[in-house]
Amino acid sequence: MGKKINFKYIAFLSLIALGLALLQFSFSGVTDPDSYYHIKFSEVLSSQGWSAVSKLPWVEFSVWKNFPADLSLGYHYLLTAFFNFSSDPIIAAKILGVFVSSVVFAVFLAILLRLKIRQPLFWLFLLFLGSSVFLYRLIIIRPVIFSIIFLLLGFLFAFEKRRRALCLTAFFHSLIHASTVPFLIFVVAIVLFFKKDIPIKKRLFLFFSCVGGAFLGLILRPDFPFIFYQLVFQDWYVLFYQWQGLDLGQGKEIHSSGLDLYSSSFLVLLIFLSAIFASVNNKWIFFKLKLNKNYADFSPCVPLLIISLTFLLFSVLSFRFIDYWTPFAVLFAALAAKPFFEQFDIRVFLRNDFKKYRKIAVFVSLFIILLIVKNIIGAYSSVKATELLEKFQAASIWLKENTPENSVIFHTDWDDFPKLFYYNDHNRYLVGLDPTFMYEYDKNLYWFWRNISDYGIVSDRPLLAEEKENYKKFQNPEAAAQAINNKFNSNVIFVPKERATLNEFLLNNPDQFGKAYEDQWADIYKIK
């Protein structure tokens, strides 16, 4: 019987891995521009070693310049190992992506089994297809997928009081993707706070084993101590400025999820909220918690609820937290529904009660099936909306062949950097991965770059509404050319076709700017 059960789980995980692979390899490029950066960085690391990448030389006006540290160092080393599976680095990265995403489900299943959750495959299926955005984000080639694994393991090891495992989890988390280590510490702290069946001293010992492992990993990194500065920029400033209302033109995942959270994760959200209502209504969590001095039977559920609600709140504020809310929400629902599944027998229901509740059962089943189909279509549609692999390829090669080595390219969008860098590490760029890195490097310089890129206006402060509305009145082509030359040390301007305002400005001033290259995606100008 044991072998049959194990085979059932392995078969189900294999089907999930197959589904992830079909989605991942259904297109030629990658779903997120940052993935191009990770792949290219790993290529350079593989061919030239740490010394070639340690200073992160490809961006000129970023906090990387002052504090060179690779937040995803371990991930990049792992990616170099997967280059052995394919001569095409994108294919190799996709193989790693499918593998790591599959491990997420394997770890989730292991936790369900350790907690003795009934019908674990149902909850595994819900995690897989209950949210279109979670499914889509699982195939993005990025180190954050490792963070999901580490947070789930941190929850399990803290609950099971496994000190060495906690320490090692935190240690490897710091090495592979340091920026999300604070989330791991948060999860462990919440679990141990409610772990009332062990003395406070032992809980503190477990907690500091986790913190110690994290700090040890950070200290042993080759980019120590700069990694601590980068953690502050990545984990604090990037979110702080967004939540403060300062518009720096950051990516979608930093912004509020809005209605996307409800539409793309409706099934998970519905079951999560139903589990909260059922638990409170049945006095299973909060009221019994006050009466039971041991807390042992209820400790996993309460911290899971707090962790899930916290990540849900942060998901509303910033889209990226949906990566963590989804698995913890499903895990909470599974644990909250455990008493129901222990008493519910599907065979008895079908034999005795199905006719009585047939209409309700059919309606609920069809409703869930429709939501799952919607999620599959949603994830696939998001994949198909991915930018073509060839975009900027020809322009990048032209820059490589027609500009001096290490010369700076003035590019108008921070998220164009990864693809430009992927095809061309011959040049240097302004900023990449997040505009906050330039803002923290030099705030005045950031506004020069932003205003020139958006409106062709030379100004070191946010533009007034009148300036934006009547931007042509405030444009000065000679001042713009001087600013790009003197402040950014560049005489080459890369402009995507979508930048209609700047393209018009450059074309209408041929005395200062001459078009040197054009294709269907981008124009390149040179300052005369």
C-alpha positions in Angstrom: 0.0 0.0 0.0 2.8 2.4 0.9 4.4 2.0 -2.5 1.1 2.6 -4.2 0.6 5.8 -2.2 4.1 7.0 -3.0 3.6 6.3 -6.7 0.4 8.2 -6.7 2.1 11.3 -5.3 5.1 10.9 -7.6 2.7 10.6 -10.6 0.8 13.7 -9.6 3.9 15.7 -9.1 5.2 14.5 -12.5 2.0 15.7 -14.1 2.4 19.1 -12.5 6.0 19.2 -13.8 4.8 18.3 -17.2 2.2 21.1 -17.1 4.8 23.6 -16.1 7.2 22.4 -18.8 4.4 22.7 -21.5 3.7 26.2 -20.4 7.4 27.2 -20.1 8.4 25.8 -23.5 5.3 27.1 -25.4 7.2 30.2 -26.5 10.7 31.0 -27.4 11.7 33.9 -25.1 11.2 34.5 -21.4 8.2 35.9 -19.7 9.9 38.7 -17.7 12.7 41.1 -18.9 14.7 40.6 -15.7 15.2 37.0 -16.8 17.5 38.1 -19.6 19.7 39.8 -17.0 19.9 36.6 -14.9 20.8 34.5 -17.9 23.4 36.9 -19.3 25.0 37.5 -15.8 25.3 33.7 -15.3 26.8 33.4 -18.8 29.5 35.9 -18.0 30.0 34.3 -14.6 30.4 30.9 -16.2 32.9 32.0 -18.9 34.9 34.7 -17.1 34.5 34.0 -13.4 33.5 36.1 -10.3 36.1 38.7 -11.0 34.4 39.8 -14.2 31.0 40.3 -12.5 32.0 41.3 -9.0 31.9 45.1 -9.7 28.6 44.8 -11.7 30.2 47.2 -14.3 27.3 47.4 -16.8 25.3 50.1 -15.1 26.9 53.6 -14.6 24.3 55.5 -12.6 23.0 53.0 -10.0 23.7 52.2 -6.3 25.3 49.1 -7.8 28.2 51.4 -8.6 28.8 52.3 -5.0 27.7 49.0 -3.4 28.4 46.2 -5.9 26.5 43.1 -4.6 24.6 40.4 -6.4 21.4 39.7 -4.5 20.9 36.4 -6.5 24.5 35.2 -6.4 23.7 31.5 -5.5 21.0 31.4 -8.1 23.4 32.6 -10.8 25.9 29.9 -9.9 23.2 27.3 -10.0 22.1 28.5 -13.4 25.7 28.1 -14.7 25.5 24.5 -13.8 22.4 24.1 -15.9 24.2 25.4 -19.0 25.5 21.9 -19.3 22.0 20.7 -20.3 21.8 22.9 -23.4 24.0 25.0 -25.6 21.2 27.6 -25.6 21.3 29.5 -22.3 17.6 30.3 -22.5 16.7 26.6 -22.8 19.0 25.8 -19.9 17.4 28.5 -17.8 13.9 27.2 -18.7 14.9 23.7 -17.5 16.1 25.1 -14.2 12.8 27.1 -14.0 10.7 24.0 -14.4 12.7 22.0 -11.9 12.6 24.7 -9.2 8.9 25.4 -9.7 8.2 21.6 -9.5 10.1 21.5 -6.2 7.7 24.1 -4.8 4.9 21.6 -5.2 7.0 18.8 -3.8 7.8 20.8 -0.7 4.1 21.8 -0.4 3.0 18.2 -0.6 5.6 17.2 2.0 4.2 19.7 4.4 0.6 18.5 3.8 1.7 15.0 4.6 3.7 16.0 7.7 0.6 17.9 9.0 -1.5 14.8 8.2 -3.8 16.8 6.0 -6.6 14.7 4.4 -7.0 14.7 0.6 -3.5 16.3 0.1 -3.8 16.0 -3.7 -6.9 18.2 -3.7 -4.9 21.0 -2.0 -1.9 20.4 -4.3 -4.2 20.7 -7.3 -5.7 23.9 -5.8 -2.2 25.4 -5.5 -1.4 24.5 -9.1 -4.5 25.8 -10.8 -6.3 27.9 -8.2 -4.6 31.1 -9.4 -3.7 32.1 -12.9 -1.3 34.7 -11.8 0.5 32.4 -9.4 0.8 29.8 -12.1 2.1 32.3 -14.6 4.6 33.7 -12.1 5.9 30.2 -11.4 7.3 30.0 -14.9 9.2 33.3 -14.7 12.9 32.5 -14.7 13.9 34.2 -11.5 15.4 33.4 -8.0 12.2 34.3 -6.2 10.9 30.8 -6.8 13.6 29.6 -4.4 12.3 32.0 -1.8 8.9 30.3 -1.9 10.6 27.0 -1.2 12.7 28.5 1.7 9.7 30.1 3.3 7.6 26.9 3.2 10.6 25.0 4.6 11.1 27.6 7.3 7.5 27.2 8.4 7.8 23.4 8.6 11.1 23.4 10.4 10.1 26.0 12.9 6.9 24.1 13.7 8.8 20.8 14.0 11.5 22.5 16.2 14.3 21.4 13.8 17.1 23.8 14.7 19.8 22.6 12.3 17.4 22.5 9.4 16.2 26.0 10.2 19.8 27.3 10.3 20.7 25.6 7.0 17.5 26.9 5.3 18.4 30.5 6.3 22.0 30.0 5.3 21.3 28.8 1.8 18.5 31.4 1.4 21.1 34.1 2.0 23.4 32.6 -0.6 20.8 32.0 -3.3 18.5 35.0 -3.1 19.3 37.3 -0.2 16.6 40.0 -0.7 13.8 37.8 0.6 15.6 36.5 3.8 13.6 39.0 6.0 10.4 37.2 4.9 11.8 33.9 6.1 12.7 35.4 9.4 9.2 36.8 9.7 7.5 33.4 9.0 9.8 31.7 11.5 9.1 34.3 14.2 5.3 34.1 13.8 5.4 30.2 14.0 7.6 30.2 17.1 5.6 32.9 18.8 2.6 30.6 18.8 4.6 27.5 19.5 3.4 27.4 23.1 4.2 23.7 23.7 7.9 24.5 24.2 9.6 26.9 26.6 10.4 30.5 25.6 14.1 29.9 25.8 14.0 27.1 23.3 11.8 29.1 21.0 14.4 32.0 21.2 17.1 29.5 20.5 15.3 28.2 17.4 14.7 31.8 16.2 18.3 32.9 16.6 19.4 29.7 14.9 17.5 30.9 11.9 18.8 34.5 12.2 22.4 33.2 12.7 22.2 31.0 9.6 21.0 34.0 7.6 23.8 36.2 8.8 26.4 33.6 8.4 25.3 33.2 4.7 25.5 36.9 4.2 28.9 37.3 5.8 30.4 34.4 3.8 29.3 35.8 0.5 32.1 37.3 -1.7 30.1 40.6 -2.0 30.1 41.2 1.8 29.6 43.8 3.3 27.9 45.5 0.2 25.2 42.9 0.3 23.7 44.6 3.4 23.4 47.9 1.7 21.7 46.3 -1.3 19.2 44.6 1.1 18.2 48.0 2.4 17.8 49.4 -1.1 15.9 46.3 -2.4 13.7 45.5 0.6 13.0 49.0 2.0 13.5 51.9 -0.5 11.9 50.2 -3.5 8.7 49.5 -1.5 8.9 52.6 0.7 8.9 55.1 -2.2 6.0 53.3 -4.0 3.8 53.2 -0.8 4.7 56.8 -0.1 3.2 57.7 -3.5 6.4 58.8 -5.2 6.0 57.8 -8.9 9.4 56.5 -10.0 8.0 54.5 -12.9 8.6 51.2 -11.2 7.4 47.8 -12.5 4.0 46.4 -12.2 4.8 44.0 -9.5 5.8 46.8 -7.1 2.4 48.5 -7.6 -0.9 47.6 -6.0 -2.5 44.5 -7.4 -5.9 46.1 -7.5 -8.6 44.0 -9.0 -6.0 41.7 -10.6 -5.7 39.9 -7.3 -9.4 39.1 -7.0 -9.9 38.2 -10.7 -6.8 36.1 -11.1 -6.9 34.3 -7.7 -10.6 34.2 -7.1 -10.8 30.5 -6.4 -7.9 30.6 -3.8 -9.3 33.8 -2.3 -12.8 32.3 -2.0 -11.6 29.1 -0.3 -9.2 31.1 1.9 -12.0 33.4 3.1 -14.4 30.5 3.5 -11.8 28.7 5.7 -11.5 31.8 7.9 -15.2 32.1 8.3 -15.7 28.4 9.0 -12.9 28.3 11.6 -14.2 31.4 13.5 -17.8 30.3 13.2 -17.1 26.9 14.6 -15.0 28.4 17.4 -12.2 26.2 16.3 -9.3 28.6 16.3 -9.7 31.7 18.4 -12.1 30.6 21.1 -10.5 27.2 21.8 -7.1 28.9 21.7 -8.1 30.8 24.9 -9.2 27.6 26.7 -6.4 25.3 25.7 -3.2 26.0 27.7 -1.2 23.6 25.5 -2.0 25.2 22.2 -0.2 22.3 20.5 -3.2 21.3 18.3 -3.9 24.8 17.1 -0.5 26.3 16.8 0.0 25.6 13.1 -3.3 27.1 12.1 -3.0 30.4 13.9 0.4 31.4 12.6 -0.6 30.3 9.1 -3.6 32.6 9.3 -1.5 35.5 10.4 1.2 34.8 7.8 -1.5 34.5 5.1 -3.3 37.7 6.1 0.0 39.6 6.2 1.0 38.5 2.8 -2.6 39.2 1.5 -2.3 42.8 2.8 1.1 43.2 1.2 -0.2 41.7 -2.0 -2.9 44.4 -2.2 -0.1 47.0 -1.7 2.4 45.4 -3.9 1.8 42.7 -6.5 5.0 40.7 -5.9 3.7 39.3 -2.5 1.1 37.2 -4.2 4.0 34.7 -4.7 4.0 34.1 -1.0 0.3 34.6 -0.1 -1.0 31.9 -2.5 0.8 28.9 -1.0 0.3 30.0 2.6 -3.4 30.7 2.0 -3.9 27.3 0.5 -2.0 25.7 3.4 -4.1 27.5 5.9 -7.3 26.4 4.2 -6.1 22.8 4.1 -5.4 22.9 7.9 -8.6 24.7 8.7 -10.6 22.2 6.7 -8.9 19.2 8.3 -11.7 18.5 10.9 -14.3 18.6 8.1 -12.3 16.2 5.8 -11.7 13.9 8.7 -15.5 13.5 9.2 -16.5 13.7 5.5 -16.7 10.5 3.6 -17.3 11.0 -0.2 -18.7 7.5 -0.6 -21.3 7.9 2.2 -22.2 11.3 0.7 -22.7 9.8 -2.8 -24.7 6.9 -1.5 -27.0 8.7 1.0 -27.1 12.5 0.3 -26.1 13.1 -3.3 -29.7 13.1 -4.6 -30.7 15.6 -1.9 -27.9 18.0 -2.7 -27.4 17.1 -6.4 -28.2 20.6 -7.8 -25.9 22.3 -5.3 -23.1 19.7 -5.9 -23.4 20.0 -9.7 -23.4 23.8 -9.5 -20.4 24.0 -7.2 -18.5 21.5 -9.3 -19.2 23.4 -12.6 -18.3 26.7 -10.9 -14.9 25.3 -9.8 -14.2 23.7 -13.2 -15.0 27.0 -14.9 -12.7 28.9 -12.6 -9.9 26.4 -13.2 -10.4 26.6 -17.0 -10.3 30.4 -16.7 -7.0 30.2 -14.7 -5.4 28.0 -17.3 -6.5 30.3 -20.1 -5.4 33.3 -18.1 -1.9 31.9 -17.5 -1.5 30.8 -21.1 -2.7 34.2 -22.4 -0.1 36.0 -20.2 2.6 33.8 -21.6 1.5 34.5 -25.2 1.7 38.2 -24.4 5.4 37.9 -23.8 7.7 40.2 -25.9 9.4 38.5 -28.8 12.9 37.2 -28.1 14.2 39.1 -31.2 13.1 42.5 -29.9 16.1 44.8 -29.6 18.4 42.1 -30.8 19.4 43.8 -34.1 19.7 47.2 -32.4 21.9 45.7 -29.6 24.2 44.1 -32.2 24.4 47.5 -34.1 25.4 49.2 -30.9 28.0 46.6 -30.2 29.5 47.0 -33.7 29.3 50.8 -34.0 30.2 52.2 -30.6 33.4 52.0 -28.6 33.8 49.4 -25.9 32.5 50.4 -22.5 30.8 53.5 -24.0 27.6 54.5 -22.3 24.2 54.2 -24.0 21.5 56.6 -22.9 18.4 54.4 -22.8 15.0 55.8 -21.9 13.6 52.8 -19.9 15.2 51.0 -17.0 13.5 47.7 -18.0 15.1 47.8 -21.5 18.5 47.2 -19.8 18.1 43.4 -19.4 17.4 42.6 -23.0 20.1 45.1 -24.3 22.6 43.6 -21.8 21.6 40.1 -22.9 22.7 40.8 -26.5 25.4 43.3 -25.8 27.7 43.5 -22.8 30.1 45.5 -24.9 28.5 48.8 -23.8 27.5 50.3 -20.5 24.0 51.4 -19.5 22.4 53.9 -17.1 20.3 51.8 -14.7 18.6 48.4 -14.6 16.1 46.2 -12.7 14.6 49.1 -10.8 14.6 52.9 -11.3 15.0 53.3 -7.5 18.6 52.3 -7.8 19.3 55.4 -9.9 17.1 57.6 -7.6 19.1 56.5 -4.6 22.4 57.0 -6.5 21.6 60.6 -7.4 18.1 62.0 -7.2 18.7 65.1 -9.4 20.3 62.9 -12.0 17.3 60.6 -11.9 14.9 63.5 -12.7 17.2 64.7 -15.5 17.0 61.2 -17.1 13.3 60.8 -16.4 12.2 64.2 -17.8 14.4 64.0 -20.9 13.1 60.5 -21.6 9.4 61.3 -21.0 9.2 64.8 -22.5 12.5 66.0 -23.8 12.7 68.5 -21.0 15.9 69.2 -19.1 15.0 69.5 -15.4 16.3 68.0 -12.1 12.9 67.9 -10.4 9.5 66.4 -10.9 7.7 68.3 -13.7 4.6 70.4 -12.9 1.3 69.5 -14.5 1.6 72.6 -16.8 5.0 71.5 -18.0 3.7 68.0 -18.8 0.7 69.3 -20.6 2.5 72.0 -22.6 5.8 70.1 -22.8 6.8 71.4 -26.2 7.1 75.0 -24.8 9.7 73.8 -22.3 11.8 71.7 -24.6 15.4 72.8 -25.3 17.2 70.6 -27.7 20.6 72.1 -27.1 20.3 71.8 -23.4 19.1 68.2 -23.7 22.1 67.3 -25.9 24.5 68.9 -23.4 22.9 67.1 -20.5 23.1 63.7 -22.1 26.7 64.4 -23.1 27.9 65.9 -19.9 25.8 64.4 -17.1 25.5 60.9 -18.6 28.8 60.8 -20.5 26.9 59.5 -23.6 26.4 60.6 -27.2 24.2 57.7 -28.2 20.4 57.6 -27.4 18.4 54.4 -27.6 14.7 55.0 -28.0 12.0 52.3 -28.3 9.3 53.1 -30.8 6.7 53.5 -28.0 8.5 56.6 -26.9 6.6 58.8 -29.4 7.2 62.1 -27.6 10.9 61.7 -27.4 11.2 60.3 -30.9 9.3 63.4 -32.2 11.6 65.7 -30.2 14.8 64.1 -31.6 13.6 64.0 -35.2 12.4 67.6 -35.1 15.9 68.8 -34.0 18.3 67.4 -36.6 21.0 70.0 -35.7 21.6 68.3 -32.4 20.4 64.7 -33.0 21.0 62.5 -36.0 19.2 59.2 -36.5 21.8 56.5 -37.0 19.7 53.3 -36.9 16.1 52.3 -37.1 14.1 49.1 -37.1 10.5 48.1 -36.2 11.2 48.2 -32.5 13.7 51.0 -31.8 15.5 54.1 -33.1 19.1 55.0 -32.2 20.3 58.6 -32.4 23.7 60.2 -32.1 24.4 63.6 -30.7 26.2 65.8 -33.3 
